[in-house]
Amino acid sequence: MNTHLPATDRCRICGNHLDAEDQFCSNCGTEAPLSEGTLSAPKQAASLYSFRCNDCGAAMSYDASAQSLRCPFCGSLSMTRKEDTRVLRPEGIVEFLVSHEAAVEMCQRWINEGFWRPSDIRQRAMIEAIASVYVPYWVFSANTETHWTADSSAVPAGARGNWCPVSGDHQSQYQGLLVCGSSALTPTETSNIAPFDLRKAVSPDEIDLINARVEEFQMPRRQARPLAVGSLQELERQACRKYVRGECRKMQANVRILNMASQPLLLPIWIMAFRYKKQVYRVLINGQTSKLAGGAPFAYGKLAAIIAAVIAVVILIVLIIFFMKGFR
């Protein structure tokens, strides 16, 4: 699948991708050639059945095969029909490989397992919803040129002090950097079930999206780019630390980002919402790899009992030592 955007959509100085509404390049600040009329708007497609959850705010396309409207992110039935709008059309879709039966079994096993789960969770946990959702992502690629400086604890023989300055240059290429375009899922949730094999993405025309739940893109490209830039800078800092011998401090990385490009993709995620004592928890499953992550109630009663037992043992040991000294 092509990951490169047309040359007319790039900055003439650094090659960074430009949106139609950009007046300046977000990477180097060069004025965009808007007067030339060469920039193309993102691909769009009509959304005929679009709803917004009144509880969590997720914007969804309607699943024509569903019996009723229910938000897969929080289980709410409070859904409001949106006026017909035009939404961003994805350039690729990664298909579901995890079946509904497998997802249900994984979620139920995960809820009931673990020492720190409440003892009554099996009886009181109620599944509100479990659904397969195509979640929107921006997938970025870029080249980086980095000059870095740091202090190293590997001081040369005969040198004074405990630290010495070091520096260097580093170049790299990045592919498949994900920025979630969802309004309902948090970055922590989506990162916990990554990665996806993006090489398996297929054309949107090969997937029946009419009978599927699809979350609409809630984050435009211009908002996703700064998040991708921040991730690239952190990845470069981590990469440059490997060149510092011994301990490292005061790492500074001046990252130049070139040829940044992005494409909108839909990725498969199973989402389960379950309720325990009026609190709703969410579990996510990577629909391609079956990697699972989510929240669950914590058995604070067990923790309190263990702490009380430890305190009792400590007191008992102190008393024994005290009485043993008294008999001497």
MOPEBEL-V544891 format. One record per residue. N is the residue number from 1. SS is DSSP state (h for helix, s for strand, l for the rest). PHI is phi in whole degrees, 0 to 359 (none if undefined). PSI is psi as a letter, one per 20 degrees, with the letter a starting at -180 (999 if undefined). Layout:
BEGIN
n=[N/N]
ss=[SS/SS]
phi=[PHI/PHI]
psi=[PSI/PSI]
END
This chain:
BEGIN
n=[1/2/3/4/5/6/7/8/9/10/11/12/13/14/15/16/17/18/19/20/21/22/23/24/25/26/27/28/29/30/31/32/33/34/35/36/37/38/39/40/41/42/43/44/45/46/47/48/49/50/51/52/53/54/55/56/57/58/59/60/61/62/63/64/65/66/67/68/69/70/71/72/73/74/75/76/77/78/79/80/81/82/83/84/85/86/87/88/89/90/91/92/93/94/95/96/97/98/99/100/101/102/103/104/105/106/107/108/109/110/111/112/113/114/115/116/117/118/119/120/121/122/123/124/125/126/127/128/129/130/131/132/133/134/135/136/137/138/139/140/141/142/143/144/145/146/147/148/149/150/151/152/153/154/155/156/157/158/159/160/161/162/163/164/165/166/167/168/169/170/171/172/173/174/175/176/177/178/179/180/181/182/183/184/185/186/187/188/189/190/191/192/193/194/195/196/197/198/199/200/201/202/203/204/205/206/207/208/209/210/211/212/213/214/215/216/217/218/219/220/221/222/223/224/225/226/227/228/229/230/231/232/233/234/235/236/237/238/239/240/241/242/243/244/245/246/247/248/249/250/251/252/253/254/255/256/257/258/259/260/261/262/263/264/265/266/267/268/269/270/271/272/273/274/275/276/277/278/279/280/281/282/283/284/285/286/287/288/289/290/291/292/293/294/295/296/297/298/299/300/301/302/303/304/305/306/307/308/309/310/311/312/313/314/315/316/317/318/319/320/321/322/323/324/325/326/327/328]
ss=[l/l/l/l/l/l/h/h/h/s/l/l/l/l/l/l/s/l/l/l/l/l/l/s/l/l/l/l/l/l/s/l/l/h/h/h/l/l/l/l/l/l/l/s/s/s/s/l/l/s/s/s/s/l/l/l/l/l/s/s/s/l/l/l/l/l/l/l/l/l/l/l/l/l/l/l/l/l/s/s/s/l/l/l/s/s/s/s/l/l/l/s/s/l/l/l/l/l/l/h/h/h/h/h/h/h/h/h/h/h/h/h/l/l/l/l/l/l/l/l/h/h/h/h/l/s/s/s/s/s/s/s/s/s/s/s/s/s/s/s/s/s/s/s/s/s/s/s/s/s/s/s/l/l/l/l/l/l/l/l/l/l/l/s/s/s/s/s/s/s/s/s/s/s/s/s/s/s/s/s/l/l/l/l/l/l/h/h/h/h/h/h/l/l/l/l/l/h/h/h/l/s/l/h/h/h/l/l/l/l/l/l/s/s/s/l/l/l/l/l/h/h/h/h/h/h/h/h/h/h/h/h/h/h/h/h/h/h/h/h/h/l/l/l/l/l/l/s/s/s/s/s/s/s/s/s/s/s/s/s/s/s/s/s/s/s/s/s/s/s/s/s/s/s/s/s/l/l/s/s/s/s/s/s/s/s/l/l/l/l/l/s/s/s/l/l/l/l/l/h/h/h/h/h/h/h/h/h/h/h/h/h/h/h/h/h/h/h/h/h/h/h/h/h/h/h/l/l]
phi=[none/290/253/251/265/303/297/291/260/238/293/287/265/250/83/292/293/240/272/297/270/285/266/223/294/288/265/241/87/294/295/281/279/294/293/283/68/268/281/252/285/300/296/228/217/293/250/276/231/236/226/238/285/283/264/252/87/295/255/233/273/281/273/295/270/283/279/209/275/216/290/287/276/226/82/287/263/273/242/247/292/267/297/303/233/248/241/294/272/290/267/196/221/266/281/284/246/268/283/298/297/293/295/298/297/296/294/295/294/292/297/273/271/109/296/273/284/301/294/258/294/298/273/255/284/240/287/277/197/217/210/270/228/276/261/283/222/263/247/255/223/193/255/230/234/235/252/235/224/195/254/244/277/279/280/299/300/88/280/268/92/261/226/224/285/224/203/180/236/214/238/204/236/236/228/71/281/263/231/288/262/276/263/256/263/270/303/295/299/289/288/290/254/286/263/244/272/289/292/273/296/239/293/302/291/271/245/278/280/294/256/215/268/230/279/283/296/255/244/290/301/294/273/284/300/300/292/294/298/299/294/297/296/292/297/291/298/295/294/287/300/294/271/266/284/70/283/237/217/54/291/234/235/266/260/256/257/238/53/290/224/209/215/277/232/252/243/274/223/275/236/239/246/230/247/221/52/71/255/264/241/235/237/244/231/296/289/257/251/72/292/240/202/171/258/204/295/252/277/293/298/295/297/296/295/293/298/297/294/296/298/296/295/298/297/298/296/297/296/298/296/297/291/296/291/290/274/276]
psi=[p/p/j/q/r/q/h/i/k/q/p/i/g/i/j/q/q/p/r/h/i/p/h/q/p/i/g/i/j/p/p/q/m/h/h/i/k/i/p/q/q/q/p/q/q/p/o/h/n/p/q/p/p/i/g/i/j/p/p/q/q/p/o/i/i/q/h/r/p/p/p/i/h/i/j/q/i/n/p/p/p/q/q/p/r/p/q/p/p/q/i/r/p/p/q/p/i/p/r/g/g/h/g/g/g/g/g/h/h/h/g/i/q/p/h/j/q/q/h/j/h/h/h/i/p/p/o/g/q/p/q/p/p/o/p/p/q/p/o/q/q/q/q/q/o/p/p/q/q/r/p/q/i/m/p/q/p/i/q/q/r/i/q/q/q/q/r/a/q/p/q/r/p/p/q/k/o/p/o/p/j/q/i/h/q/q/h/g/g/h/h/h/j/r/r/q/n/i/i/j/q/r/q/h/i/i/p/n/i/h/l/q/p/p/p/q/o/i/o/r/h/h/h/h/g/h/h/h/g/h/g/g/g/h/h/h/g/h/h/h/h/i/i/p/q/b/q/p/r/l/p/p/o/o/p/p/p/q/l/p/q/q/q/p/q/p/q/p/p/p/p/p/p/q/p/o/l/j/p/p/q/p/p/q/p/o/i/g/i/j/p/q/q/a/q/q/q/p/n/h/g/g/g/h/g/g/g/h/g/g/g/g/g/g/g/g/g/g/g/g/g/g/h/h/h/h/i/999]
END
